[in-house]
Amino acid sequence: PDGPCDHVAEARGSFVTLAGRLEGTLPTILHGGNLFLMTTVAEISVAVKRLPKRELARFRKWFAEYDAAVWDRQIEADLKAGKLDSLIREARSDHRAGRTKPL
């Protein structure tokens, strides 16, 4: 299991797969043999605050990776749509004019 929701849980005597890593589904929790979808930030916040330290660390790692992937997809979409073209031209012009420093 990679993410905090990638596991199999026992619910009412049958196994239910909680899948999706939150990307394709809503966060799901098992409590008292019932499955609940967390649909608001408030519900997710409460659940995160209740996580044991080890699970919180797993969640933080997963969320950082998830957030970075979302950011990467947005940048790629903006680049393909031409939304960054003027910034790229400006950066290249500044570099050609000697207004940049090596990183």
C-alpha positions as CSV (number, residue, x, y, z in Angstrom):
1,P,0.0,0.0,0.0
2,D,1.3,3.4,-1.0
3,G,-1.3,5.9,0.2
4,P,-3.3,6.1,3.4
5,C,-6.4,4.8,1.7
6,D,-4.8,2.0,-0.2
7,H,-5.8,-0.9,1.9
8,V,-8.4,-3.6,2.4
9,A,-10.8,-3.2,5.3
10,E,-13.2,-5.7,6.8
11,A,-16.7,-4.4,6.9
12,R,-19.7,-6.5,8.1
13,G,-17.9,-9.8,7.4
14,S,-16.9,-9.0,3.8
15,F,-13.8,-7.4,2.4
16,V,-14.2,-4.0,0.8
17,T,-11.3,-2.5,-1.1
18,L,-10.8,1.2,-0.4
19,A,-8.9,2.3,-3.5
20,G,-8.1,5.4,-5.5
21,R,-5.5,7.2,-3.4
22,L,-8.0,10.0,-3.3
23,E,-7.2,10.9,-7.0
24,G,-10.2,9.2,-8.5
25,T,-12.4,8.8,-5.4
26,L,-13.3,10.7,-2.2
27,P,-11.4,9.8,1.0
28,T,-13.1,6.9,2.7
29,I,-12.9,5.8,6.3
30,L,-14.1,2.7,8.1
31,H,-15.7,3.2,11.5
32,G,-17.8,0.8,13.4
33,G,-18.2,-1.5,10.4
34,N,-19.5,1.3,8.3
35,L,-17.9,3.0,5.3
36,F,-18.1,6.8,5.2
37,L,-17.1,9.2,2.4
38,M,-15.4,12.3,3.7
39,T,-16.7,15.1,1.4
40,T,-15.6,18.3,3.1
41,V,-12.3,19.8,4.2
42,A,-13.7,19.9,7.8
43,E,-14.4,16.1,7.7
44,I,-10.9,15.4,6.3
45,S,-9.3,17.7,8.9
46,V,-10.9,15.9,11.7
47,A,-9.8,12.5,10.3
48,V,-6.2,13.8,9.8
49,K,-6.0,15.1,13.4
50,R,-7.0,11.6,14.7
51,L,-4.2,9.8,12.8
52,P,-1.5,8.1,14.8
53,K,2.0,9.5,14.2
54,R,3.0,6.8,11.8
55,E,-0.1,7.1,9.7
56,L,0.2,10.9,9.8
57,A,3.7,10.6,8.4
58,R,2.5,8.3,5.6
59,F,-0.4,10.8,4.8
60,R,2.0,13.8,4.7
61,K,4.4,12.0,2.3
62,W,1.5,10.9,0.1
63,F,-0.1,14.4,0.1
64,A,3.2,16.1,-0.7
65,E,3.6,13.7,-3.7
66,Y,0.0,14.2,-4.7
67,D,0.2,18.0,-4.5
68,A,3.4,18.1,-6.5
69,A,1.8,15.9,-9.2
70,V,-1.2,18.3,-9.4
71,W,1.1,21.3,-9.7
72,D,3.1,19.6,-12.4
73,R,-0.1,18.8,-14.4
74,Q,-1.2,22.4,-14.1
75,I,2.1,23.8,-15.3
76,E,2.1,21.4,-18.2
77,A,-1.4,22.4,-19.1
78,D,-0.6,26.1,-18.8
79,L,2.5,25.6,-21.0
80,K,0.6,23.8,-23.7
81,A,-2.1,26.5,-23.6
82,G,0.5,29.2,-24.2
83,K,-0.1,30.8,-20.8
84,L,3.6,30.9,-20.0
85,D,4.8,32.2,-23.4
86,S,5.2,35.8,-22.4
87,L,7.1,34.8,-19.3
88,I,9.4,32.6,-21.3
89,R,10.1,35.4,-23.8
90,E,10.8,37.8,-21.0
91,A,13.2,35.4,-19.3
92,R,15.1,34.7,-22.6
93,S,15.3,38.4,-23.4
94,D,16.7,39.2,-19.9
95,H,19.2,36.4,-20.3
96,R,20.4,37.6,-23.7
97,A,20.7,41.1,-22.2
98,G,22.9,39.8,-19.4
99,R,20.3,40.5,-16.6
100,T,20.5,37.0,-15.2
101,K,22.9,35.2,-12.9
102,P,24.0,31.5,-12.9
103,L,22.1,29.3,-10.5
